[in-house]
Structure formats: C-alpha cells, structure tokens
Amino acid sequence: MKVSRPFLVFWIVVVAVLFVIELAEVTSLFTLPIGSVVGNPIAFVFALTFTTLLALVGAIFIGLYISQRWLSSRDFSPFEVEMLKMRRDVAELKTSVDELRGTGAKTGEADPPTGGRPP
C-alpha cells in the first residue's frame, strides 16, 4: 500500500503534538483543569458522550476502510462473480442465436415475416 507524503507528514505531526502534550502533563509543565470536570457532572457527562460518539464514528470509518482493503485484496466479490457468470451466459446465448440464424439461412428457409398475416 502506497501512502502519500502529505498524509504521512500530517500523522507524524499529530502524533508529535500529542506526545508533547503528554510529556508536558507528566512533567507538570502545565496541568489540565480536572477539578472543574469533577465539580460539574453535567459537563463530564456531555464530554463523555461527545467523546464516545466521536470514537464510534471513527471506529466505523476505520472498519469500513479495513474491510474494503481486505475485500479488494481478494479475487472478486460474490456480486462480481455473479455478474461475470451472467455476462458469460449472455455471450453463450448470443452465439447460440447467431448459430441458429446462420443455420436457418444455410437451409434455404425464408426469413420470418416482418408484419401482417402469414400467407
């Protein structure tokens, strides 16, 4: 899988920023206001719900991406196999019809009437 350079740079920057924030938190360079979260339970529930929703949406997108990559590395999907079988059947029917038309012309049979009543 070929990863584009801007995509790779973006994720390296994101990971580096998160690492710097974690390092600053561990070394007490700055601290997050955890006391306000404990003091206001409504804000805590809202933040927890929002984070959970974002995590679920991200998991769905990651799951779609992984399943698409997994299925595309295989042969054909069941739907594609069925369409290829149908295509082969149509080609066989077309050759059969062409053979029947060719056989009728060789035996001297006339073409069917195009309209009106038969003689």
BELGIBEL-V849194 format. One record per residue. PHI is phi in whole degrees, 0 to 359 (999 if undefined). Layout:
phi
PHI
PHI
This chain:
phi
999
269
255
288
296
299
297
295
296
302
289
295
295
299
295
295
296
296
295
295
297
295
296
293
290
292
275
59
293
211
232
277
284
287
298
290
288
291
286
238
294
295
296
296
295
298
295
294
295
297
295
296
297
296
295
295
298
297
295
296
295
294
297
298
296
294
293
294
294
292
287
286
279
275
294
246
287
302
295
294
297
296
294
293
296
297
297
295
298
295
297
296
296
294
294
296
295
296
295
296
294
292
293
295
286
286
278
89
289
282
292
297
296
273
189
79
266
292
291
